Amino acid sequence: MTCLRAKWLLLVAALLWGTGNVANKSVLEDIGPFTAVAIRSGLAAFVLVPLALRDRSAPAASGWWRSSIALSVLFTCAVTLQQWAYLYSSVTNASFLVNCSTVLTPLIAWALYGHRQHRMVVIAAFLCLGGAAAMSLAGGPLQRLNPGDMACLASAAMYAFWYIAQEDHARRFGKATATTCIQCALCAAFVCPIALGAEDITPVALLRAAPELIYLGIFSTALAFSLTLLAQSRVSATTAAVILSAESLFGAAGAFVVLGERSTFIAVMGAGLILLGIVMTTVAPDPAQAARQSGNSSFRKLARRIVSAG
C-alpha cells in the first residue's frame, strides 16, 4: 500500500467518524455514556471476529499481545472520556478541545520520543486546530471550562498517545483487523462493569438507541478504527492526526443534512483552514515514508557494493 492510498483511507475513517458524531450525541438521549461505549465496542468486536481470525492465521511477532493490550487501554480511555464529556461539555467546547489532539500529537511525539516532523505537517496541524476553533466558535463562544471540558482535553491527550503507539504497533505487527478486534473487545470488557453499576439500562431504551448503536459499532468503530490502524503502517502519527481532523468537516456536513443546521461565514472559513491543512499534509513528504525510503536506499547501496565486491 502506498503512502497516498493510506492517506485516503484516513479520510474515509474521518468520514465515518464525522458522520457518526450526530449519532454519538443523540444516543445519549436514551442510554448513558458508559453503556454506549460498551455496546458499540462489543458490537464492533463481534463484527470483526471473522476477519480477525483470518488476520491471526499468520503467526504474530513477539510482543503483539503486550502492544495490543497497551493500545486497548489508551483506546478505552480516549473513547470513554470523550463520550462521558458530552454529558457536561457544550458542543462548542467539546468540538474544539478534542481536536487539540491534532497539535498534541506532534508535540508529544517530538518531546517524548524524538520523532522529527516535517515543517509543513506541523504548520498543517496548527491550521487544522485553528479551523476547528473557528468552526466551534461559530456555534457560540467558548464557555468556562467545566469537568466535561477537562475530560475532553484528557481525551485529546489519550488520542495523541494512541496515535503514536498505534503507529509503532502498525509498523511492527500489522494485523489491523485482529488488533482492532482486540481493542474493541477489551474496551467493552473494561467499561461494561462500570455501565452495569452506574447506569440504568432498560430494554426499551436499548431498542430506541439501536439505530445509533448499530451505526456507531459497525461503521464508526469497527470499520473506521481498522482503516486507521491499516493506514498508520504507512504514515506517521502526526499525519494521521491532521487528516483525521477532517472529522469536523464531515460532522458539520452530517449536521447540515440530518439536523438541518446551517453554517456561518466563520465556520466556512474554519472548514477552509482544515482543508488547507489536509492538502498540505497530503503533498508533504511523510517522515515515516521518508525514513523507509532512506532505509531502502541504503540497503540497495549495500547490496550493490556486495555484488560489486563479489
Beta strands, then each sheet from edge to edge (+ up, - down):
end
